[in-house]
């Protein structure tokens, strides 16, 4: 899954199991136990991570981000999907 078009806003996304996450000065950092890699999700990525604790549609993630930030919906959708694609590629989240 490498193209934005392969994800739809109606799809459910959730955190994959097997990650150790910590808050460091407002940024989320994570150790993926499966691959032994560390990730810095940053502040915004950390907020997305919190939103997807339970299965939620990508559309709901976008809606929550728009409520918190001054961002256009189209831009938010594109950047959120691109971020989630990276997390899926690394095995950190699951798309249903």
PASELUM-854596 format. One record per residue: x, z, y of N, C-alpha, C, O, CB in turn; residue in one letter. Coordinates in pm, 1 decimal. Atoms other than C-alpha are relative to their C-alpha. Glycine has a CB too. Layout:
N
X Z Y X Z Y X Z Y X Z Y X Z Y A
...
// end
This chain:
96
84.5 0.0 -119.2 0.0 0.0 0.0 87.9 0.0 124.0 139.5 104.2 164.5 -95.6 122.2 0.7 X
-85.7 4.6 -116.9 189.8 -117.5 298.8 -68.2 -58.0 122.0 -11.4 -53.9 231.2 121.8 -78.5 -30.3 X
68.7 58.2 -113.5 -66.2 -287.5 519.5 -113.1 90.3 46.0 -180.3 154.2 -34.9 -53.2 -138.3 -35.0 X
106.5 -81.6 -57.3 -306.1 -111.2 754.4 -134.6 -36.9 -60.4 -218.7 50.3 -82.3 -4.2 -16.1 152.0 X
128.2 46.5 51.4 -590.1 -323.4 615.3 -34.3 58.2 -136.7 -151.0 57.5 -175.9 0.1 -149.8 -8.0 X
24.1 -51.8 133.2 -550.4 -163.7 272.9 -64.6 138.4 1.5 -108.8 186.7 -102.8 129.0 4.8 -76.3 X
65.9 -128.7 -14.7 -686.7 166.0 402.1 -127.9 -22.1 78.8 -130.2 -100.7 173.5 92.7 104.3 70.1 X
122.2 6.7 -80.3 -1042.6 206.1 522.7 -31.5 138.7 53.3 6.5 239.8 -5.7 -119.2 -55.5 -83.2 X
32.6 -127.6 -63.8 -1175.9 475.2 750.8 -89.7 86.8 -87.1 -93.0 208.8 -70.6 -67.1 -24.3 133.7 X
91.8 -76.4 84.4 -1429.5 577.2 487.6 69.8 65.4 -118.8 10.8 150.2 -185.7 -110.6 -89.9 -49.9 X
-71.8 -58.7 113.2 -1163.7 663.5 228.6 30.7 147.2 24.6 54.2 190.1 137.6 129.8 -76.7 -26.5 X
-32.7 -142.0 -5.8 -1101.5 1027.9 150.3 150.1 17.4 -17.0 213.6 -53.0 -95.4 -77.3 79.6 -108.5 X
-142.4 -31.1 8.3 -753.6 1170.7 199.3 14.3 150.3 -17.6 -64.5 228.2 36.1 77.3 -49.8 126.9 X
-26.3 -142.7 17.4 -611.9 1503.3 88.6 147.6 20.9 -29.8 218.6 -71.2 -70.2 -87.5 59.4 -113.2 X
-137.3 -35.6 30.4 -282.6 1683.3 49.5 23.4 -10.0 -150.4 -63.1 26.9 -229.9 32.5 142.0 51.1 X
-39.5 -2.4 140.2 -103.3 1625.9 -279.3 55.1 139.7 -30.2 105.6 207.7 59.1 106.2 -112.2 -32.0 X
-52.0 -130.5 39.2 -6.0 1937.0 -472.0 150.6 -6.8 -18.2 207.3 -114.4 -37.3 -67.4 48.8 -129.1 X
-142.9 -7.3 28.2 351.9 2053.5 -512.2 88.2 -11.1 122.4 202.9 -54.5 112.7 36.8 -106.3 -95.1 X
-80.0 3.5 -123.1 467.4 2078.0 -150.5 5.3 139.6 60.5 -93.7 212.7 60.2 -58.7 -101.9 102.3 X
-17.1 -127.9 -68.5 605.0 2380.6 29.6 10.0 -30.5 148.4 100.1 -102.1 192.1 127.0 78.4 -51.8 X
9.1 31.5 -142.5 512.8 2373.5 398.0 22.1 126.1 81.7 -25.8 233.9 46.8 -136.8 -63.3 34.1 X
-27.2 -111.8 -89.0 635.6 2596.0 678.2 -16.5 -45.1 144.3 0.3 -162.8 176.2 141.7 56.5 -23.8 X
14.2 26.5 -142.7 572.1 2618.2 1050.7 127.5 45.2 70.0 164.7 162.3 62.3 -125.5 72.3 59.2 X
-122.3 -32.9 -73.1 888.6 2604.1 1261.8 -17.7 -40.4 146.0 -11.9 -158.5 180.3 124.2 -71.0 -62.8 X
18.1 23.9 -143.1 831.4 2638.7 1635.1 -109.9 -101.5 28.7 -94.2 -187.3 115.6 129.8 -47.3 61.2 X
113.6 87.6 -23.1 497.0 2458.8 1614.4 3.2 -130.6 -76.9 -95.0 -204.9 -76.1 -9.4 -29.6 142.7 X
-10.7 121.5 79.3 621.9 2177.0 1391.6 -7.1 35.9 -148.0 44.8 139.0 -190.8 131.3 -75.9 32.3 X
8.7 -20.3 143.8 541.4 2146.9 1022.7 120.2 -66.2 -66.5 152.0 -182.2 -40.4 -133.3 -57.0 -56.6 X
-106.0 53.9 83.8 832.7 2102.7 786.8 -41.2 22.8 -144.8 -110.4 119.7 -176.3 139.2 66.6 31.8 X
48.5 -3.5 136.8 785.6 2040.2 418.7 111.5 -33.8 -97.1 198.4 -116.6 -69.6 -116.7 -96.1 -17.9 X
-85.0 34.8 112.8 977.1 2038.5 94.1 -91.4 -52.8 -109.0 -183.2 16.3 -153.1 85.1 122.7 -49.7 X
74.7 57.9 111.7 836.3 1806.5 -169.5 74.1 39.8 -127.2 186.2 -4.8 -151.8 -13.7 -158.0 13.1 X
-62.6 -49.9 122.2 909.5 1979.6 -498.0 24.9 -114.0 -97.4 124.7 -113.0 -169.6 -87.5 107.8 -65.5 X
-11.6 111.7 95.4 855.9 1655.0 -693.9 125.6 -83.6 22.2 193.7 -121.2 -73.2 -122.3 -89.5 9.9 X
-114.9 87.1 -24.8 1127.0 1455.0 -518.5 118.6 71.3 65.2 224.2 11.1 84.3 -42.4 -114.5 86.8 X
-109.0 -78.0 -57.2 1337.5 1732.0 -362.0 34.3 -35.3 143.5 138.4 7.0 193.8 120.3 -16.4 -83.0 X
-26.1 41.2 -137.9 1312.2 1578.5 -13.0 -66.8 94.9 99.4 -172.2 152.7 72.9 -49.1 -143.5 23.1 X
57.9 -74.5 -112.0 1253.1 1761.5 314.0 -60.1 -98.9 99.2 -8.8 -209.3 117.0 107.2 89.9 69.4 X
66.9 82.8 -99.9 1018.0 1620.0 576.7 -31.5 84.8 121.1 -69.2 201.2 108.1 -128.9 -63.9 -56.9 X
45.7 -63.4 -123.6 956.3 1710.2 939.2 -121.4 -79.2 45.6 -108.6 -193.5 89.4 113.6 3.6 111.4 X
122.6 69.1 -38.6 595.0 1622.1 1013.3 -23.9 4.7 149.8 -107.9 -69.2 201.2 -118.1 59.9 -72.1 X
19.9 -13.4 -143.8 623.3 1725.4 1377.7 -128.2 74.3 31.5 -195.1 125.2 -58.4 -1.7 -136.3 66.1 X
119.8 -72.0 -44.1 341.8 1877.6 1579.1 -125.9 -76.2 -40.1 -214.4 -19.9 -104.5 2.8 21.7 152.6 X
119.6 79.3 29.1 87.8 1596.3 1547.0 -16.5 -21.7 -150.6 -127.1 -9.7 -203.3 7.0 -135.6 72.4 X
6.3 14.7 145.2 173.0 1528.7 1183.2 -42.4 129.3 -67.1 -112.8 127.5 -168.1 134.5 -44.8 -54.5 X
40.4 -130.2 51.8 133.0 1900.1 1120.6 -149.0 23.7 17.0 -213.4 83.8 -69.0 77.7 110.2 68.8 X
144.3 -14.2 -20.8 -214.7 1890.7 1269.4 -76.7 -85.7 -100.3 -178.6 -42.6 -154.3 -38.4 -39.3 144.6 X
63.6 85.0 100.4 -306.7 1600.4 1044.3 8.9 68.4 -136.4 -87.9 68.5 -212.5 66.8 -141.0 -4.4 X
-18.7 -69.5 127.2 -164.4 1795.9 750.2 -103.2 112.2 -16.8 -158.9 130.3 -125.1 142.7 57.1 -9.1 X
98.9 -107.9 6.1 -391.1 2090.3 834.3 -140.8 -54.6 -21.2 -219.8 3.2 -95.8 4.6 83.6 127.9 X
133.8 60.3 12.3 -696.6 1864.7 866.3 -26.5 -43.8 -143.8 -140.0 -35.8 -190.8 -14.2 -120.9 95.6 X
20.7 55.4 133.7 -640.8 1719.4 518.7 24.2 101.5 -111.7 51.0 63.1 -225.5 90.3 -118.7 -20.1 X
-10.8 -102.1 105.0 -615.2 2051.9 333.7 -104.3 -23.2 -108.6 -76.0 -10.9 -227.8 -16.3 141.2 59.8 X
109.3 34.5 89.9 -948.3 1961.0 178.0 -25.3 -149.7 15.4 5.6 -206.6 120.1 -129.9 84.3 30.9 X
28.7 142.8 -14.2 -1058.0 1603.6 105.0 -87.7 -27.8 122.4 -189.6 38.1 143.2 -68.5 -52.9 -126.5 X
70.1 35.7 -122.5 -1175.6 1443.7 428.9 18.5 -149.7 21.3 120.3 -206.4 -18.5 52.5 82.5 123.0 X
-14.0 143.8 -24.8 -1240.6 1086.8 537.2 104.1 -23.3 110.6 125.1 60.7 198.1 -137.5 -63.1 39.5 X
-97.0 35.8 -104.0 -976.6 912.7 744.4 -71.0 -4.8 134.7 -12.5 30.9 237.0 68.2 -136.9 -31.3 X
78.6 3.8 -122.6 -1251.4 860.5 1002.3 -14.4 139.2 61.6 -7.5 153.7 183.6 -137.7 -59.6 -27.9 X
10.3 -136.4 -50.9 -1296.0 1238.8 1031.4 131.6 47.8 58.7 133.0 118.5 159.5 -44.6 94.2 -110.3 X
-131.7 -35.2 -53.3 -922.3 1283.6 1081.0 15.0 -59.2 139.1 56.2 9.6 232.5 113.7 -50.0 -93.4 X
-9.7 68.3 -128.9 -931.3 1027.5 1362.8 -90.2 67.5 103.3 -48.0 90.1 216.7 -37.6 -148.8 -14.7 X
94.8 -64.5 -92.0 -1237.9 1191.3 1520.4 55.5 132.5 51.0 47.0 161.5 170.4 -135.6 22.9 -69.4 X
-56.1 -129.6 -41.2 -1070.2 1533.3 1523.9 118.7 -17.6 93.2 136.1 60.7 186.5 42.5 81.2 -122.5 X
-115.4 24.1 -87.5 -754.8 1390.3 1680.7 -44.8 -47.9 137.9 11.9 -7.4 239.3 94.7 -103.3 -63.4 X
51.1 49.3 -128.7 -951.7 1207.4 1950.9 -58.1 115.1 82.0 -47.3 116.0 204.6 -107.5 -109.4 -22.3 X
54.6 -116.3 -70.5 -1125.7 1535.4 2035.8 110.7 83.0 63.8 88.3 147.7 166.1 -81.7 86.8 -95.9 X
-110.5 -83.6 -47.9 -786.0 1700.8 2088.7 94.5 -71.5 95.6 160.9 -7.2 177.0 78.2 51.0 -116.6 X
-98.4 75.8 -77.8 -586.4 1421.3 2253.0 -66.2 -111.9 79.1 -170.8 -164.1 40.5 107.5 -58.1 -91.9 X
47.0 110.6 -82.7 -637.1 1163.5 2525.5 59.3 -128.5 -57.5 166.2 -173.7 -16.5 40.2 19.4 151.4 X
-48.9 118.8 68.7 -601.3 858.8 2303.2 -118.3 -91.3 -28.7 -228.7 -45.1 -57.2 74.9 37.5 -131.5 X
103.5 97.9 31.3 -798.3 539.4 2251.3 -27.3 1.1 -150.2 63.8 22.9 -230.1 41.9 -142.0 47.2 X
36.5 -5.4 141.0 -986.9 522.5 1922.1 79.6 -99.2 -84.2 130.7 -63.0 -190.2 -147.9 -26.6 -16.1 X
-71.7 102.1 77.8 -824.5 197.3 1805.6 145.5 40.6 -22.5 197.0 27.7 -133.6 -6.1 -136.5 71.7 X
-139.4 -43.6 12.3 -473.9 329.9 1874.4 10.7 118.4 -96.0 101.1 123.5 -179.4 57.5 37.9 138.5 X
-1.0 -116.7 86.9 -553.7 658.8 1703.6 -19.9 -40.8 -145.7 48.7 9.0 -234.9 -108.3 99.4 42.8 X
24.5 48.5 136.7 -692.0 479.1 1398.0 125.6 -64.4 -57.4 166.4 -32.9 -169.1 -116.9 -101.0 -1.9 X
-118.1 72.1 48.3 -387.3 252.6 1368.9 115.6 94.3 -29.3 180.6 83.3 -133.2 43.4 -104.5 101.8 X
-114.0 -89.9 18.1 -131.8 530.4 1413.8 -25.8 102.9 -109.9 66.1 140.7 -182.4 32.0 71.3 130.9 X
33.7 -95.0 106.7 -315.6 773.3 1184.8 13.4 -66.6 -135.6 69.9 -8.4 -228.3 -142.9 54.8 18.3 X
-10.3 72.1 127.0 -343.4 513.2 909.9 146.3 -27.9 -33.9 186.6 -12.6 -149.2 -79.6 -132.0 5.9 X
-142.4 25.4 25.1 24.4 419.6 948.5 70.5 127.6 -47.4 152.5 123.1 -139.1 68.3 -54.4 127.7 X
-59.2 -127.6 40.0 122.1 787.8 923.5 -41.5 35.6 -143.0 41.7 75.2 -224.7 -42.1 112.2 97.7 X
49.3 -31.9 134.3 -98.0 840.7 617.1 60.5 -93.4 -104.7 86.4 -51.6 -217.5 -153.3 -8.9 -4.1 X
-64.5 93.1 92.5 49.5 528.5 456.8 139.2 49.2 -37.8 179.2 40.9 -153.9 8.4 -140.4 61.9 X
-133.5 -53.6 27.6 395.6 682.2 489.4 -8.6 119.5 -93.6 71.6 132.3 -186.1 70.4 39.9 130.6 X
14.9 -117.6 85.6 274.5 1007.3 334.1 -38.2 -39.5 -141.9 9.4 20.5 -238.3 -104.9 94.8 57.8 X
37.8 48.4 132.9 112.2 817.8 46.1 122.7 -58.8 -70.0 146.3 -32.8 -187.9 -113.6 -106.1 10.0 X
-120.2 62.7 55.3 431.3 618.3 -6.3 97.1 104.7 -54.4 163.2 82.6 -155.8 69.4 -85.4 106.7 X
-89.1 -107.8 41.7 625.1 943.8 -34.5 -63.9 93.3 -104.5 1.2 184.4 -155.7 42.2 80.5 121.2 X
69.1 -82.4 99.0 363.9 1095.0 -268.3 -46.4 134.6 51.9 -69.9 227.1 -25.9 88.4 21.6 -116.2 X
36.6 -127.4 -61.5 267.6 1368.4 -22.3 -149.9 17.3 16.0 -198.4 130.2 23.6 65.8 12.8 134.0 X
145.5 -5.2 -9.6 -102.0 1281.2 8.4 -60.2 -97.3 -100.3 6.5 -187.6 -150.8 -47.7 -32.9 144.0 X
73.7 86.4 91.7 -363.9 1119.0 -210.6 -116.7 -61.1 73.4 -183.7 6.2 151.8 -48.5 77.9 -124.3 X
114.5 71.7 -55.7 -619.8 859.0 -106.4 -98.7 -22.5 -113.7 -60.7 -67.3 -221.9 43.1 -136.4 66.8 X
102.5 18.2 103.2 -946.8 849.5 -298.5 -89.8 -116.3 35.0 -182.5 -147.5 -39.8 -83.3 127.6 -17.5 X
// end
